[in-house]
Amino acid sequence: MQEPRLADVLAARTRIAPHLTRTAFRPYPALAEAVGADVWVKHENHNPTAAFKVRGGINLVSQLSPEERERGLVTASTGNHGQSIAYAARLHGVKATICVPEAANPVKVAAIRAMGAEIVAHGADFDEAREHCEQLAARDGLRYVHSGNEPHLIAGVATATLEMVEDVPDIEVIVVPIGGGSGAAGACIAAKAIRPDIEVIGAQSSAAPAAHSSWQRKELVTGEMQTFAEGLATRTAFELPQRILWRLLDDFVLVSDDDLRAATARMIAATSSLVEPAGAAALAAALALRDRLAGRRVALVASGGNISLGQLRVLLDGVDAG
């Protein structure tokens, strides 16, 4: 697994451009006041699948060989990655099978199914679904798409950082949510190649800290997975994103699930757009780092907006949005 370079990110942008429009990158005074910094939000929740991962899905599927297209794809996901592969597969006429946990977000599952992909529900969490997915790939000869250990996925999602740096060249800090780590790895590759002084900070739930623990120890570890934010819910760290993060990520912050709930409500209120809890992790981290970020120009990546009505009702009933 070769790490993608800036040239790969630039090539990915060319492949993605016919299918995706540039997402908004906007300042929000209410968030600036809360964080004490000049805060901008990158609205990856405005993508067609309401998540950043679609960039990687299109970049990967567009490069499949004829033999891989004929075999079809299989992948595992809690939802957003699965949507990205289903979306890209439909664009290119490729059959896709998506393995999801049995209790996966119904909004995300319905979206995957609507795009024509086959859903296989298996296991209590992402990692159990992933293990089943790997068995299906071996049994049926499908092209297995790992949600993190795929250079084309990382190069694709890195195009969001290209847009941020082009739109606001003097951005100083980028805060990005981390589940498996492909988004943060992509942000590091693009930002550090263009301006090495940009600080890239990752944010993960303290109730699912495998990626954070792996980053700290510089080795892959497995940890607990208790977070309600399915976009951050991984028990096992992924090799390729971690290799990139070990080398390039400046800092990595853990936030509590309560902080995620509060940040989600605050972000929805401030931006007037739906954000899922994983997508609000960057804001939760920025609030925790308020003193460190004071007066700086900060980008928060709103990585996704796939929140069900039930999740939204519980969230807003339990949190004061200010």
N, C-alpha and C positions, 0 to 999 in steps of 0.2 A: 504494500500500500504506500505509494509515493505521495508525499505531501504536495498539495497543489500550490502553485506559485501565482504571482500577480498576473502573469501572462495567461494562466488558466482561467482566472477570474474575468479578465477582459474578453477572452473567447466565450466564456459562459454568457456574458452579457449580450453578445451578438446572437447567440442561440435563443436566449430568452426573450429578447426584444419584440419579436413578432407576436408573442403570446401574452405578455404582461406589460402593463403601463407602470411608469415610475410611481412609487408610493409617496404620499405626502410626508413632509418633514417640517414640523411646525413648532413655534414657541408657544408656551402656555404660561401667562402671568400667574395664574393660581398655583401652578406647580413650582414656578420660580420662587414664589413667596414661601411655599412650604419647605423647599429644599435650601433656600438661601443662595441660589445660583441661577444662571441664565439657562433654563431648562427647555430643551427641544425634544419632541417625541417623533420617532420614526414609526409611521403607521403601517407596519407589516400586517396588522389586523384588517387592513383595507384591501388586501390581495383577494383574488377570486375565491380562494379557499379560506379566507380570513386568517391566514398564517404565513409566516416567512418561508416555510419549508417547500412551498410550491416552486420556488426558484430552483432549488436543487433537483426536484423531481423532473422538471422540464429539461434541465441540463443533462441529467443522466439518461433519461429515456430517449432523448433525441440522438444519443450516440450509441445506442444498442446496435449490435451486429444483426444482419438478417436472420442468422440462426437463433439469436437470443429473442428476437421479436416473435419468431415462430414458436419457440418454447413457451413464452409467456413469463410473467413476473410473479413473485411472491414476496411479501414483506410482512413485518410485524409492527404494530403501532398502537399507541393509546388514542390516536385519532388524527392529529395534524399531519404527521408524516404519511399516514395511510391515504389521507385526502390528496396529498401532493402527488403520490405515485398513481392513484386512481385518475386524477385530473390529467397528468401527463400521458398516461397510458391511453386514455380516451382520445387525446389530441393526435396520437400517433398510431392508433388502431391496434394496440397491443392488449392482450388479455392480462388482467391483474387479479391476484388473490390477496386479500388483506386479512391477516390474523390479528384479532383484537382480544383484549381481556373480556371475560364474560360480563363484567360490570362497566364496560366502556361508556364514555359520554354518549348518550343517545343522539345528540345533535350531530356529533362527528360521524357516528356510525351511519346515520341516515344519509348524510352528505356523501359518504363513500359509496354507499349502495346506489344512490341516485346517479352517480357518475358511471355506473355500469360494472363496477368491480364486484367480485364475489367476496362475501364476508364469511370468515371462519372465526367463531367466538370460542376461545379456549383459555382456561386458566384464570387464576385469581388476580394476576397483575401482568404488567408488560413483559417481564422476563419469562414467565411461564408461556405467554403467547409467543414470544420469540423462539423459545426452545421448540415449541410445536411447529412453528413456521420452518425452522431449519430441517425438521424431520420431513415435512411435506416437500421441501425443495429437493431433498435427496431422493425421496420416494418417486416423485413425479417428474424429475428432470427439469424443474423450473429454474429460472434465473433468480437467485436469491439476492434481494436488495437489503443490505444491512442499513439500519437507520443512522449509523454513525461512521462505520468503517468503509466509506465510499468517497474517494477523492472528488468525484463529479458532484456529489451532493454538497460537499463543503465549498467547492468553487462556485457553485450556483448560489448558495445563500450568502456568500461573501459579496455578491453584487449589491446587496442592500447598503453595505458600508461604502462602496464606491459612490453610490448616490449621495449618502450623507456628506462625505468629504467634498464632493463636487458642489453640493448645494450650500454648505456652510464650511468653507475652507479652514476657518480658524477654530473649529471644534477642538476642545481640549481633552474631554473624557467621553468614552463610550461605555455605557453600562448595559449589559446584555444578559438575559436569563440563560441558565444552563440546566438542561436535563441530561441528554446524552453528550452535548457539547459541540455539535456541528455548527450552530449559530455563532458561538463565541470563537471557535476556531477560525471560521470564515472571517469574522470581524478582525481578529488578530492579523491574519494574513494580509488582508487588504489595507487596514489602517497602518500597520507597521511598515509595509512596503512603500506607502505613499508618504507618510510622515511618522517616522519612528518615535517622535515625542508624544504622540497621542497615547493617552493612558486607556487601556482596556481593562474593565473590571467585570467579573462574572458574578452572578447572583443565583443562589440555589436555596431550596427549602431545607431547613435544619432537620426536617422529618424524613428527608431522603438525600443524605449527604455523600453518596458514593463517589460522585465526581469530585466533590470538594476534598474528600479524604485522599483520593488518588492523586489529586494535584498537589496536596501538601506533602505526601510521602514519596511522590515521583515513582509510584508503582500502582498497578491496577488493583483495586480492592473492591470487595462486595460489602454493602452495608444495609441497614434497615431501610424500609420503604413504607412510611406511614402517612405521607402527605396527601391531602385532599386534592391538590393541584396536579391533575393527571399529566400535564405537559412537562412536569418536573419529576415524575414518578418513575425513577429507575433505581434498581438495586445494584446494578453492575456498571462500572465505567467502561468506556470504549477506547480501544488502543489508539486509533488514528487521531481522533480529536484530542486525547490526552497528550500525545506526543507534541502536538502543536501548542497546546496550552502550557505544558511544562516549559516550553522555550519562550513563549511570547506573551502569555497573559500576565498582567501587572499585579492583579490582586483578585481575590475570590472571597465573596461575602456570603455567609449563611444568614437567612432571615426566617423567622418563625412563621408558621401557618397563620397565626393571628395577624402578624404584620402583613402577610399576603392578602388576607381578607380586607384589612383596612386600606391597603394600597389599591386594591381592585376597585373598591367603592369610590375612593378619592379620584382615581384615574378616569373612571366612567363619568363622574360628575364634572371633572375639569375639561375633558376632551369631547364630551357629548358623543362618545362612540363606545361600542361594546368592547370590553377587554376581558379576557379570561384570566384567572389567577396567575397562571404561568406568565402571561403577558405583562402582568403588573409587577413581576419580581424585580425588574430594574428600578422601578420607583421605590419599592420597599427598601432596596439596598441603598439608593440615593438618600432616602430619609435617615437611614442608619448612619450614613457617612456625611451627614450635613456639615459638620465642622470642617472636614477635609475638602469638601467640594465648594465651600463658600466662595462666592464671587467668580467662579469659573464657568465656562460655557460647556454644558453637559448634554449629551445625547442619551436618551432612554429608548431602548428598542422595545416597542409594544409588539411582542412576537406573535401574538394570536388573540383572536376575539371570539372563539367558539365556546360560548357559555350557554348552557341550557336555561330555559325559563325557570325550572326548578332550582337550579344552582343560583341563579340571579335572585330569586325570591328569598331564599335562605340567607344569601349574602347580605342583601340590603335590609332585611328584617333584623339582622344581628349586628350591623355596623352603622355607626353614624357617619354619613358621607360628608358631613361638614357643610 
